[in-house]
Amino acid sequence: MAWYDEAVFYHIYPLGMTGAPKQNSYSLDEHRLQTLVPWISHLKKIGVNAIYIGPLFESVGHGYETTDYKKLDSRLGDNQDLKEFVAKCHKEGIRVIFDGVFNHTGRDFFAFKDLQKNREQSHYKDWYCNVNFGGNNEYNDGFSYENWGGYNLLVKLNQRNPEVKDYIADVIRFWVDEFDVDGIRLDAADVLDFDFMKSLRHVANTVKPDFWLMGEVIHGDYNRWVNEGTLHSVTNYQLHKALYSGNNDHNFFEIAHTVKRLYEMGGNRPDGLKLYNFVDNHDVERIYTKLNNKAHYNPVHVLLYTLPGVPSIYYGSEFGIEGKKEKQSDDSLRPALQYADYENAVEENPCTRLIAALGKARNQIKALSYGDYLELQLQNRYYAYSRNWDGHCAVITVNNDDNGTSMNLPVDVEGTYIGVLSGTQVQSNNHRIAVEVSGNSGEIWVPIGDFDSNMQCEQRKIAIENTNQATKETSNQTEVQSEEKNKIEEPVSNVESKQETDVKKPEIKPETSTQKPNPVPAAKEEVGSQAEKDAFERGKIAGLQEAIIAIMEKNGPVTEQMRKDVTDNVYYDSLINWVKSFR
């Protein structure tokens, strides 16, 4: 058992959270990282025991165009600030992992500056991929090169170059020695060279016990990345998409199918794939914005904290703030937050109280970290499953309907069960429990002897009731339209990448948000029949699917599962990014 097996993560985008300028002037260090120190006590309150923070190191703008891997970004402070921040987290029992942007560098990185100056004579000309001195680019460098995502601002490193491998290994050792970091999230891991990742795993195994490598992977067979030779975990974009769309569409079958497939991918073992689960992050819209019915905030997060994998909350989403992805800008996803505005959120904000209750439940109920997964009951709007480990049992029930429902569920352990969020108690009978699940809610049922009553069940019950009350108006508004919308609505956008654009939905202001709600957009005029538009969309999707399969066939054998992965993906944005991912 490693620390990350029981982790509850908090994801911080520091340049945004601290309100740093969008562009780096490389002037005097501004000690904004110090403003994050008071948040550590908040994280303790909500049951967080690990932080993923980044990007952190000197860069030009958004942080992913690194110019110096060994210096904290000037807009955040100096290395001493980062060293002290990590030390204070460790003192409170909170692990810290950094963003490792090793696929590409910025144009101000020393190796690229040398390439610009010395061209063919540069010692670093082989540090980058496909440098062509007969080409040019928009910067008029007089040469061209491979980049990430079509952006020449992000120059792709040649990860097969032994010097590059050694340099990045030295960076990791420096981060451990200087800052005592506990792991790394590898940016753009889905386009990293696999031998390069194996070399990073070798370094990880030597620098520190239980040093964790987690990779950003959008789609594909996660086993390719998560195994003994490469990474410990990857971002679970498949579950991310299922969690919000499965609730928006009242389709728990989508969520259950995704969980089953991922569990099978890990060999039907709780220790098979420990994926990094999330409902939003710095690249995708806030979960509160994504949800058509804001009352679904409750069941979505119960699922996040209780399904197999490692749960993560993106900073601010525990308050129910909104964030919509705008064209050519992620600013609304990465807002500045002042600690003073949220200091009492656990007591005053029902969303925060729910997250705190789930965090503490996750910390205490080990079956949620180590238990197997067994589906118990499944309908469009109701879903139940169990997590069992070492004689301990947890049964999870979720309901995304406005009305309550009854469930009669099998349990391994006889006795009295308690709902850890509500405090409700039920007695098992012949290894079954009969429970009531309120509308738009979720619950975790455990034998009463496995539960610390000091967790203040009644407060949790009040939190859930307040959450539902706060979202009642939204629920009524959206549910009246739901039946008609389900007949004609296009599928919700699939897994978002860094270029994601979502279908625009009305935004409703949560209780604690400082952002003003956008008005409900007027209905667009109809152009052509619905059947014609549907046929056109299907044609676009089919064409992209055929193109992807054709490229796969050129690259090597295509298995039936690979072909099915493509044909099952009917989301335009995801398919476009899939095409772009081929090299």
TORLOLUM-908695 format. One record per residue (C-alpha): residue number from 0; residue in one letter; x, y, z. Coordinates in steps of 0.001 Angstrom, whole numbers, plus 500000, padded with zeros to 6 digits. Example, Ala and Ser with C-alpha at 12.3 -4.5 7.8 and 13.67 -1.06 7.14 Angstrom:
GUVEX    k  r      c1      c2      c3
GUVEX    0  A  512300  495500  507800
GUVEX    1  S  513670  498940  507140
This chain:
GUVEX    k  r      c1      c2      c3
GUVEX    0  M  500000  500000  500000
GUVEX    1  A  501343  503396  498964
GUVEX    2  W  500218  506877  500010
GUVEX    3  Y  498577  507501  496637
GUVEX    4  D  496306  504478  497085
GUVEX    5  E  494436  506448  499764
GUVEX    6  A  494881  509912  498252
GUVEX    7  V  492181  512564  497942
GUVEX    8  F  493655  515170  495587
GUVEX    9  Y  493169  518908  495276
GUVEX   10  H  494234  520304  491909
GUVEX   11  I  495672  523837  491879
GUVEX   12  Y  496506  525894  488794
GUVEX   13  P  498720  528369  490675
GUVEX   14  L  499075  531133  488074
GUVEX   15  G  495296  531402  487954
GUVEX   16  M  494470  530868  491629
GUVEX   17  T  496968  533539  492728
GUVEX   18  G  495892  536053  490067
GUVEX   19  A  499298  536214  488361
GUVEX   20  P  499723  538313  485191
GUVEX   21  K  499076  536485  481919
GUVEX   22  Q  502582  537255  480613
GUVEX   23  N  505883  536934  482428
GUVEX   24  S  508025  540066  482462
GUVEX   25  Y  510943  538124  484018
GUVEX   26  S  511368  541005  486445
GUVEX   27  L  511520  540836  490223
GUVEX   28  D  510039  537794  491928
GUVEX   29  E  506455  538359  493111
GUVEX   30  H  505732  536099  496098
GUVEX   31  R  502190  535121  495160
GUVEX   32  L  502720  531461  496066
GUVEX   33  Q  502699  532519  499712
GUVEX   34  T  499011  533437  499367
GUVEX   35  L  498256  529717  498966
GUVEX   36  V  499581  528820  502430
GUVEX   37  P  496314  529702  504262
GUVEX   38  W  494446  527319  501947
GUVEX   39  I  496248  524370  503552
GUVEX   40  S  493934  524545  506571
GUVEX   41  H  490931  524551  504233
GUVEX   42  L  492237  521420  502531
GUVEX   43  K  492526  519686  505883
GUVEX   44  K  488901  520581  506630
GUVEX   45  I  487644  518978  503421
GUVEX   46  G  489646  515769  503823
GUVEX   47  V  492329  516445  501193
GUVEX   48  N  495658  514666  501732
GUVEX   49  A  497403  515348  498396
GUVEX   50  I  497872  518334  496092
GUVEX   51  Y  498585  518359  492377
GUVEX   52  I  499923  521841  491634
GUVEX   53  G  501258  523219  488390
GUVEX   54  P  502655  524386  486165
GUVEX   55  L  505101  526032  488533
GUVEX   56  F  508356  526768  486773
GUVEX   57  E  509577  529777  484825
GUVEX   58  S  507585  530223  481640
GUVEX   59  V  506322  532785  479160
GUVEX   60  G  502562  532804  479700
GUVEX   61  H  500184  530018  480716
GUVEX   62  G  502993  527967  482242
GUVEX   63  Y  503349  525148  479742
GUVEX   64  E  506019  526900  477662
GUVEX   65  T  508816  526280  480172
GUVEX   66  T  511932  528444  480058
GUVEX   67  D  513670  527176  483209
GUVEX   68  Y  512838  523858  484912
GUVEX   69  K  514816  524696  488027
GUVEX   70  K  513362  528089  488933
GUVEX   71  L  509896  528884  490274
GUVEX   72  D  508010  531193  487920
GUVEX   73  S  508879  534793  488800
GUVEX   74  R  505174  535628  488971
GUVEX   75  L  504819  533132  491848
GUVEX   76  G  508008  533868  493798
GUVEX   77  D  511346  532170  494301
GUVEX   78  N  512475  528624  495060
GUVEX   79  Q  512418  529270  498785
GUVEX   80  D  508683  530016  498555
GUVEX   81  L  508051  526667  496891
GUVEX   82  K  510269  524806  499335
GUVEX   83  E  508402  526297  502291
GUVEX   84  F  504981  525613  500727
GUVEX   85  V  505765  521923  500254
GUVEX   86  A  507215  521673  503757
GUVEX   87  K  504065  523189  505281
GUVEX   88  C  501896  520762  503312
GUVEX   89  H  504003  517842  504525
GUVEX   90  K  503705  519053  508107
GUVEX   91  E  499910  518730  507739
GUVEX   92  G  500156  515262  506184
GUVEX   93  I  499504  516498  502632
GUVEX   94  R  501600  515109  499769
GUVEX   95  V  502499  517335  496804
GUVEX   96  I  503032  516499  493124
GUVEX   97  F  504225  518915  490443
GUVEX   98  D  503313  519336  486801
GUVEX   99  G  506121  517901  484650
GUVEX  100  V  506057  519576  481228
GUVEX  101  F  508614  517352  479531
GUVEX  102  N  507099  516904  476067
GUVEX  103  H  508058  520400  474939
GUVEX  104  T  509794  523595  476041
GUVEX  105  G  509158  527250  475428
GUVEX  106  R  511111  529251  472896
GUVEX  107  D  513009  531033  475674
GUVEX  108  F  514486  527762  476970
GUVEX  109  F  518300  527826  476862
GUVEX  110  A  518617  524966  474353
GUVEX  111  F  516236  526572  471874
GUVEX  112  K  517913  529976  472264
GUVEX  113  D  521221  528323  471386
GUVEX  114  L  519583  526693  468357
GUVEX  115  Q  518359  530085  467161
GUVEX  116  K  521817  531595  467572
GUVEX  117  N  524044  528829  466207
GUVEX  118  R  521667  526965  463865
GUVEX  119  E  523427  523929  462306
GUVEX  120  Q  526409  524362  464642
GUVEX  121  S  524248  524301  467789
GUVEX  122  H  525028  521510  470209
GUVEX  123  Y  521291  521335  470925
GUVEX  124  K  519989  520936  467396
GUVEX  125  D  519179  517285  468143
GUVEX  126  W  517369  518141  471387
GUVEX  127  Y  514287  518930  469329
GUVEX  128  C  512232  516929  466847
GUVEX  129  N  512418  517353  463082
GUVEX  130  V  514433  520567  462964
GUVEX  131  N  514528  521639  459313
GUVEX  132  F  516948  524427  458424
GUVEX  133  G  515337  524698  455003
GUVEX  134  G  512003  525713  456511
GUVEX  135  N  510607  528700  458371
GUVEX  136  N  507721  529674  460667
GUVEX  137  E  505652  532658  461807
GUVEX  138  Y  508529  533790  464053
GUVEX  139  N  510848  533936  461017
GUVEX  140  D  513404  531686  462719
GUVEX  141  G  514766  530550  459387
GUVEX  142  F  514037  526938  460318
GUVEX  143  S  511021  524839  461284
GUVEX  144  Y  510467  522168  463935
GUVEX  145  E  507877  519837  465416
GUVEX  146  N  505607  521294  468056
GUVEX  147  W  502737  520319  470341
GUVEX  148  G  499165  520844  469143
GUVEX  149  G  500130  523014  466183
GUVEX  150  Y  501620  525734  468405
GUVEX  151  N  505191  526748  467540
GUVEX  152  L  505312  528351  470973
GUVEX  153  L  505662  524775  472307
GUVEX  154  V  508767  523167  470811
GUVEX  155  K  508734  519364  470992
GUVEX  156  L  511703  517764  472731
GUVEX  157  N  513425  514771  471158
GUVEX  158  Q  512806  512311  473968
GUVEX  159  R  514952  509641  472299
GUVEX  160  N  518039  511812  472643
GUVEX  161  P  520123  510431  475567
GUVEX  162  E  521118  513961  476594
GUVEX  163  V  517476  515006  476833
GUVEX  164  K  516661  511928  478916
GUVEX  165  D  519575  512652  481245
GUVEX  166  Y  518612  516324  481525
GUVEX  167  I  514997  515580  482495
GUVEX  168  A  516171  512889  484955
GUVEX  169  D  518413  515525  486529
GUVEX  170  V  515434  517908  486759
GUVEX  171  I  513408  515295  488648
GUVEX  172  R  516263  514614  491054
GUVEX  173  F  516618  518367  491581
GUVEX  174  W  512900  518716  492382
GUVEX  175  V  513162  515952  494972
GUVEX  176  D  516368  517277  496543
GUVEX  177  E  515333  520946  496478
GUVEX  178  F  511592  520792  497150
GUVEX  179  D  510951  517249  498489
GUVEX  180  V  508219  516703  495867
GUVEX  181  D  506256  513416  496110
GUVEX  182  G  505467  512788  492453
GUVEX  183  I  504893  514236  489016
GUVEX  184  R  501927  514628  486722
GUVEX  185  L  503298  514279  483189
GUVEX  186  D  501766  516795  480837
GUVEX  187  A  500731  515438  477408
GUVEX  188  A  501674  511885  478369
GUVEX  189  D  499587  510541  475493
GUVEX  190  V  502217  511856  473053
GUVEX  191  L  505328  511095  475116
GUVEX  192  D  507741  508449  473859
GUVEX  193  F  507188  505170  475742
GUVEX  194  D  510900  504475  476209
GUVEX  195  F  511226  507973  477636
GUVEX  196  M  508442  507251  480146
GUVEX  197  K  510152  503989  481088
GUVEX  198  S  513316  505935  481848
GUVEX  199  L  511297  508333  484016
GUVEX  200  R  509797  505376  485898
GUVEX  201  H  513318  504103  486569
GUVEX  202  V  514219  507504  488041
GUVEX  203  A  510992  507562  490074
GUVEX  204  N  511817  504184  491574
GUVEX  205  T  515147  505485  492839
GUVEX  206  V  514596  509067  494012
GUVEX  207  K  512074  508472  496796
GUVEX  208  P  509897  505686  498203
GUVEX  209  D  506434  505637  496565
GUVEX  210  F  507309  508453  494167
GUVEX  211  W  504189  508720  491957
GUVEX  212  L  504034  509199  488193
GUVEX  213  M  500642  510149  486768
GUVEX  214  G  500147  511001  483110
GUVEX  215  E  497724  513197  481194
GUVEX  216  V  496058  510810  478729
GUVEX  217  I  492891  511723  476856
GUVEX  218  H  491775  508410  475370
GUVEX  219  G  492982  504937  474457
GUVEX  220  D  493810  501713  476258
GUVEX  221  Y  495032  502958  479635
GUVEX  222  N  497023  499741  480119
GUVEX  223  R  499498  501047  477553
GUVEX  224  W  500556  503702  480072
GUVEX  225  V  499639  502221  483458
GUVEX  226  N  501836  499224  484230
GUVEX  227  E  504928  498246  486178
GUVEX  228  G  507264  499631  483528
GUVEX  229  T  505805  503073  482783
GUVEX  230  L  503317  505084  484887
GUVEX  231  H  501394  504455  488085
GUVEX  232  S  498243  506197  486867
GUVEX  233  V  496686  508373  484168
GUVEX  234  T  493872  510910  483981
GUVEX  235  N  490530  509139  483669
GUVEX  236  Y  488886  511175  480907
GUVEX  237  Q  486582  508275  480050
GUVEX  238  L  484935  508392  483470
GUVEX  239  H  485007  512205  483467
GUVEX  240  K  482804  512308  480400
GUVEX  241  A  480478  509580  481685
GUVEX  242  L  479939  511268  485064
GUVEX  243  Y  478504  514502  483747
GUVEX  244  S  476724  513232  480636
GUVEX  245  G  475336  510180  482431
GUVEX  246  N  473651  512508  484905
GUVEX  247  N  472609  515106  482329
GUVEX  248  D  470960  512390  480232
GUVEX  249  H  469542  510428  483208
GUVEX  250  N  471603  507510  481962
GUVEX  251  F  473426  505669  484727
GUVEX  252  F  473962  502872  482191
GUVEX  253  E  476657  505012  480552
GUVEX  254  I  478478  505435  483862
GUVEX  255  A  478138  501781  484860
GUVEX  256  H  479308  500599  481428
GUVEX  257  T  482359  502874  481603
GUVEX  258  V  483235  501688  485116
GUVEX  259  K  482819  498042  484124
GUVEX  260  R  485046  498419  481087
GUVEX  261  L  487765  500244  483044
GUVEX  262  Y  487575  497655  485841
GUVEX  263  E  487948  494868  483301
GUVEX  264  M  490864  496781  481753
GUVEX  265  G  492574  496463  485128
GUVEX  266  G  492002  492721  485259
GUVEX  267  N  488905  492986  487492
GUVEX  268  R  491198  493775  490411
GUVEX  269  P  490931  496775  492743
GUVEX  270  D  494706  497185  492423
GUVEX  271  G  494628  496817  488631
GUVEX  272  L  494244  500407  487457
GUVEX  273  K  494370  503210  489996
GUVEX  274  L  493171  505945  487655
GUVEX  275  Y  493079  509647  488516
GUVEX  276  N  489349  510491  488635
GUVEX  277  F  488016  514035  488242
GUVEX  278  V  484912  515906  487141
GUVEX  279  D  486682  519091  486009
GUVEX  280  N  490153  520572  485672
GUVEX  281  H  492051  523544  484208
GUVEX  282  D  491288  522478  480620
GUVEX  283  V  487557  521657  480806
GUVEX  284  E  484429  523425  481990
GUVEX  285  R  483497  523469  485656
GUVEX  286  I  481197  520648  486701
GUVEX  287  Y  478634  523120  488053
GUVEX  288  T  478451  524702  484599
GUVEX  289  K  478265  521344  482814
GUVEX  290  L  475325  520040  484816
GUVEX  291  N  471909  520802  483320
GUVEX  292  N  470348  520154  486727
GUVEX  293  K  472503  521714  489442
GUVEX  294  A  471033  519310  492014
GUVEX  295  H  473076  516570  490315
GUVEX  296  Y  476168  518097  491957
GUVEX  297  N  475412  515716  494826
GUVEX  298  P  475229  512323  493046
GUVEX  299  V  478110  513272  490727
GUVEX  300  H  480461  513822  493652
GUVEX  301  V  479277  510770  495572
GUVEX  302  L  480232  508778  492457
GUVEX  303  L  483578  510586  492156
GUVEX  304  Y  484560  509721  495729
GUVEX  305  T  483343  506119  495804
GUVEX  306  L  484073  504561  492391
GUVEX  307  P  487412  502759  491848
GUVEX  308  G  490278  505196  491390
GUVEX  309  V  491821  508245  493058
GUVEX  310  P  489428  511226  493421
GUVEX  311  S  490456  514814  492725
GUVEX  312  I  488736  518175  493236
GUVEX  313  Y  489744  521154  491073
GUVEX  314  Y  490276  524286  493142
GUVEX  315  G  487061  526249  493611
GUVEX  316  S  484698  523532  492466
GUVEX  317  E  484094  522560  496084
GUVEX  318  F  482299  525913  496329
GUVEX  319  G  480114  525261  493293
GUVEX  320  I  481643  528066  491213
GUVEX  321  E  480989  528228  487492
GUVEX  322  G  483495  528265  484665
GUVEX  323  K  482632  528140  480980
GUVEX  324  K  485243  527533  478304
GUVEX  325  E  485382  530491  475971
GUVEX  326  K  486745  530571  472438
GUVEX  327  Q  490532  530975  472482
GUVEX  328  S  490561  531481  476267
GUVEX  329  D  490672  529335  479399
GUVEX  330  D  490669  532319  481756
GUVEX  331  S  487214  531610  483171
GUVEX  332  L  488373  528100  484087
GUVEX  333  R  491365  529448  486024
GUVEX  334  P  490097  532307  488224
GUVEX  335  A  491853  534046  491074
GUVEX  336  L  490397  533132  494481
GUVEX  337  Q  490856  534956  497756
GUVEX  338  Y  491038  532755  500843
GUVEX  339  A  489129  535320  502927
GUVEX  340  D  486091  534915  500662
GUVEX  341  Y  485863  531176  501416
GUVEX  342  E  487349  530877  504898
GUVEX  343  N  484032  529710  506392
GUVEX  344  A  482776  527768  503386
GUVEX  345  V  482678  524418  505184
GUVEX  346  E  480161  525882  507629
GUVEX  347  E  478249  528124  505210
GUVEX  348  N  478334  526547  501735
GUVEX  349  P  476338  523308  501236
GUVEX  350  C  478525  522222  498310
GUVEX  351  T  481647  522574  500447
GUVEX  352  R  480085  520712  503359
GUVEX  353  L  479238  517827  501054
GUVEX  354  I  482814  517678  499708
GUVEX  355  A  484161  517793  503281
GUVEX  356  A  481881  514921  504311
GUVEX  357  L  482933  512848  501303
GUVEX  358  G  486604  513583  501913
GUVEX  359  K  486408  512446  505509
GUVEX  360  A  484408  509363  504531
GUVEX  361  R  487030  508483  501931
GUVEX  362  N  489782  508893  504542
GUVEX  363  Q  488054  506600  507023
GUVEX  364  I  486392  503897  504895
GUVEX  365  K  489308  501905  503482
GUVEX  366  A  487019  499816  501278
GUVEX  367  L  486573  502934  499119
GUVEX  368  S  490325  502927  498410
GUVEX  369  Y  491064  499199  498259
GUVEX  370  G  487743  497429  497768
GUVEX  371  D  486581  495481  494752
GUVEX  372  Y  483692  496762  492648
GUVEX  373  L  480385  494959  492246
GUVEX  374  E  477328  496382  490521
GUVEX  375  L  474193  495725  492610
GUVEX  376  Q  471355  497550  490872
GUVEX  377  L  471135  499644  487732
GUVEX  378  Q  468380  501685  486135
GUVEX  379  N  468449  504913  484124
GUVEX  380  R  468079  507069  487231
GUVEX  381  Y  469145  504729  490051
GUVEX  382  Y  472451  502979  490587
GUVEX  383  A  473938  500928  493413
GUVEX  384  Y  477257  499121  493829
GUVEX  385  S  479451  497788  496595
GUVEX  386  R  483117  498063  497525
GUVEX  387  N  484385  495165  499686
GUVEX  388  W  487816  494775  501245
GUVEX  389  D  489278  492635  504005
GUVEX  390  G  485898  491874  505565
GUVEX  391  H  484725  495481  505319
GUVEX  392  C  481795  496503  503157
GUVEX  393  A  480545  499788  501679
GUVEX  394  V  477352  500016  499619
GUVEX  395  I  476851  503128  497504
GUVEX  396  T  473464  504326  496237
GUVEX  397  V  472851  507274  493877
GUVEX  398  N  469663  508752  492455
GUVEX  399  N  469480  511519  489826
GUVEX  400  D  465681  511684  489713
GUVEX  401  D  463746  514435  491524
GUVEX  402  N  461752  511780  493358
GUVEX  403  G  463067  509406  495984
GUVEX  404  T  463310  505669  495458
GUVEX  405  S  463609  502465  497489
GUVEX  406  M  466340  499885  497012
GUVEX  407  N  466718  496378  498439
GUVEX  408  L  470370  495435  498172
GUVEX  409  P  472603  492486  499087
GUVEX  410  V  475354  492975  501684
GUVEX  411  D  478209  490716  502756
GUVEX  412  V  478125  491683  506416
GUVEX  413  E  475063  491264  508635
GUVEX  414  G  474157  493955  511171
GUVEX  415  T  473155  497597  511410
GUVEX  416  Y  474202  499874  508541
GUVEX  417  I  474550  503634  508708
GUVEX  418  G  474385  506166  505893
GUVEX  419  V  477522  508204  506536
GUVEX  420  L  476149  511336  504835
GUVEX  421  S  472722  511357  506472
GUVEX  422  G  473102  509364  509678
GUVEX  423  T  470184  507109  508750
GUVEX  424  Q  470413  503575  510165
GUVEX  425  V  468966  500375  508688
GUVEX  426  Q  469115  496761  509812
GUVEX  427  S  470159  494009  507418
GUVEX  428  N  467879  491021  506988
GUVEX  429  N  469202  487808  505420
GUVEX  430  H  472191  489723  504061
GUVEX  431  R  470050  492437  502469
GUVEX  432  I  469326  496052  503386
GUVEX  433  A  466253  498052  502371
GUVEX  434  V  467153  501737  501988
GUVEX  435  E  465440  504926  500888
GUVEX  436  V  467404  507197  498534
GUVEX  437  S  466221  510793  498315
GUVEX  438  G  465883  512563  494985
GUVEX  439  N  469109  513933  493493
GUVEX  440  S  471265  512424  496194
GUVEX  441  G  473733  509722  497045
GUVEX  442  E  474673  507767  500124
GUVEX  443  I  477419  505499  501455
GUVEX  444  W  476143  502647  503640
GUVEX  445  V  478602  500880  505961
GUVEX  446  P  478279  498599  509008
GUVEX  447  I  477915  500863  511999
GUVEX  448  G  480979  499352  513664
GUVEX  449  D  483139  500524  510743
GUVEX  450  F  482063  504125  511123
GUVEX  451  D  483192  506852  513522
GUVEX  452  S  480047  508509  514832
GUVEX  453  N  482063  511629  515596
GUVEX  454  M  481868  512483  511897
GUVEX  455  Q  478635  514308  512738
GUVEX  456  C  476103  512594  510539
GUVEX  457  E  473401  515124  511239
GUVEX  458  Q  475537  517932  509868
GUVEX  459  R  476026  515903  506712
GUVEX  460  K  472258  515398  506469
GUVEX  461  I  471675  519133  506765
GUVEX  462  A  474343  519749  504111
GUVEX  463  I  472587  517478  501637
GUVEX  464  E  469178  518951  502373
GUVEX  465  N  470552  522462  501890
GUVEX  466  T  472231  521459  498639
GUVEX  467  N  468974  520114  497285
GUVEX  468  Q  467039  523165  498503
GUVEX  469  A  469542  525556  496945
GUVEX  470  T  469168  523828  493574
GUVEX  471  K  465419  523145  493718
GUVEX  472  E  464502  526010  491408
GUVEX  473  T  467091  524930  488861
GUVEX  474  S  465914  521350  489119
GUVEX  475  N  462295  522292  488431
GUVEX  476  Q  463264  524457  485475
GUVEX  477  T  465433  521846  483786
GUVEX  478  E  463295  518799  484493
GUVEX  479  V  460179  520321  482929
GUVEX  480  Q  462078  520420  479646
GUVEX  481  S  464023  517184  480020
GUVEX  482  E  461674  514769  478282
GUVEX  483  E  461451  516834  475088
GUVEX  484  K  465166  517667  475150
GUVEX  485  N  466175  514018  475391
GUVEX  486  K  464363  513359  472117
GUVEX  487  I  466201  515947  470037
GUVEX  488  E  469322  517017  471935
GUVEX  489  E  472688  516311  470356
GUVEX  490  P  475093  514222  472464
GUVEX  491  V  477016  516152  475072
GUVEX  492  S  480591  516757  473943
GUVEX  493  N  482876  513808  474632
GUVEX  494  V  486229  513951  476398
GUVEX  495  E  487565  517478  476189
GUVEX  496  S  491138  518192  475191
GUVEX  497  K  492992  521480  475455
GUVEX  498  Q  491047  522675  472409
GUVEX  499  E  487601  521591  473748
GUVEX  500  T  484464  523617  472998
GUVEX  501  D  481221  522566  474644
GUVEX  502  V  477589  523003  473673
GUVEX  503  K  476423  526267  475239
GUVEX  504  K  474014  525834  478141
GUVEX  505  P  472269  528366  480400
GUVEX  506  E  474398  529312  483387
GUVEX  507  I  472869  529631  486844
GUVEX  508  K  474671  531361  489666
GUVEX  509  P  475543  529132  492653
GUVEX  510  E  475129  530383  496182
GUVEX  511  T  478754  531471  496681
GUVEX  512  S  479865  532373  493179
GUVEX  513  T  481010  535942  492570
GUVEX  514  Q  480401  535587  488847
GUVEX  515  K  477217  536945  487314
GUVEX  516  P  475032  534441  485460
GUVEX  517  N  474737  534746  481735
GUVEX  518  P  471203  535185  480407
GUVEX  519  V  469559  532162  478871
GUVEX  520  P  470394  532364  475155
GUVEX  521  A  467533  532838  472740
GUVEX  522  A  466609  529844  470644
GUVEX  523  K  468409  529749  467307
GUVEX  524  E  466370  529933  464135
GUVEX  525  E  465819  526584  462479
GUVEX  526  V  467748  526074  459240
GUVEX  527  G  466587  523028  457328
GUVEX  528  S  464744  520080  458774
GUVEX  529  Q  465924  518276  461888
GUVEX  530  A  466327  515103  459835
GUVEX  531  E  468620  516865  457364
GUVEX  532  K  470776  518274  460163
GUVEX  533  D  470960  514902  461887
GUVEX  534  A  472006  513217  458653
GUVEX  535  F  474692  515843  458075
GUVEX  536  E  476099  515363  461592
GUVEX  537  R  476137  511589  461205
GUVEX  538  G  478020  511962  457939
GUVEX  539  K  480704  514128  459563
GUVEX  540  I  481151  511641  462400
GUVEX  541  A  481331  508655  460026
GUVEX  542  G  483930  510384  457874
GUVEX  543  L  486170  511096  460849
GUVEX  544  Q  485819  507537  462133
GUVEX  545  E  486828  506155  458739
GUVEX  546  A  489830  508492  458596
GUVEX  547  I  491062  507406  462041
GUVEX  548  I  490746  503709  461228
GUVEX  549  A  492577  504262  457914
GUVEX  550  I  495478  505956  459726
GUVEX  551  M  495559  503161  462306
GUVEX  552  E  495746  500550  459568
GUVEX  553  K  498737  502339  458054
GUVEX  554  N  500475  502366  461433
GUVEX  555  G  499989  498655  462145
GUVEX  556  P  497458  495907  462889
GUVEX  557  V  494049  497110  464070
GUVEX  558  T  492324  494901  466629
GUVEX  559  E  488567  494574  466946
GUVEX  560  Q  488720  496448  470247
GUVEX  561  M  490621  499320  468609
GUVEX  562  R  488062  499448  465831
GUVEX  563  K  485237  499409  468394
GUVEX  564  D  486857  502267  470338
GUVEX  565  V  486681  504381  467197
GUVEX  566  T  483144  503474  466160
GUVEX  567  D  481839  503943  469712
GUVEX  568  N  483172  507507  469733
GUVEX  569  V  480461  509666  468157
GUVEX  570  Y  481677  513037  469438
GUVEX  571  Y  483014  515477  466867
GUVEX  572  D  485521  517386  469052
GUVEX  573  S  487016  514186  470420
GUVEX  574  L  487409  512667  466948
GUVEX  575  I  489055  515832  465626
GUVEX  576  N  491610  515745  468451
GUVEX  577  W  492147  512029  467856
GUVEX  578  V  493062  512780  464220
GUVEX  579  K  495445  515536  465378
GUVEX  580  S  497158  513155  467801
GUVEX  581  F  498619  510991  465020
GUVEX  582  R  502188  511719  464066
